[in-house]
């Protein structure tokens, strides 16, 4: 099972690397692969705040600030729990 998991993660990693490179050799630091978002831009304070605490956004699960996958929007989560 660990070998299968390692193969899947490695395969997705390779797909992300190939997806990041445009046919013209231009690097795209953000996008998605198989519905999973990636973003390799350096995080800023504004983007951190926008991702982790944004009650105006209704989504609780949002794309990661840096890396591959998803993060939680705690502002939306608190809003849903409190009914606000």
Residue pairs with C-beta under 8 A, 6 or more apart in sequence:
12 33
12 34
12 36
12 68
13 68
15 33
15 34
16 33
16 38
16 68
19 28
19 31
19 33
19 38
20 27
20 28
20 29
20 31
20 38
20 40
21 27
21 28
22 28
29 39
29 40
29 41
30 37
30 38
30 39
30 40
30 41
31 37
31 38
32 38
32 63
36 68
36 69
36 70
37 63
37 64
37 68
37 69
37 70
38 64
38 67
38 68
38 69
39 63
39 64
39 65
39 66
39 67
40 66
40 67
41 66
42 66
43 65
43 66
47 65
48 65
51 62
51 63
51 64
51 65
51 71
51 73
52 65
52 71
52 72
52 73
52 74
52 75
53 73
53 74
53 75
54 62
54 73
54 75
54 76
55 75
55 76
55 78
55 79
55 84
56 75
57 73
57 75
57 76
58 76
59 73
59 76
60 72
60 73
60 76
60 77
60 80
61 70
61 71
61 72
61 73
62 70
62 71
62 72
62 73
63 70
63 71
64 70
64 71
65 71
78 84
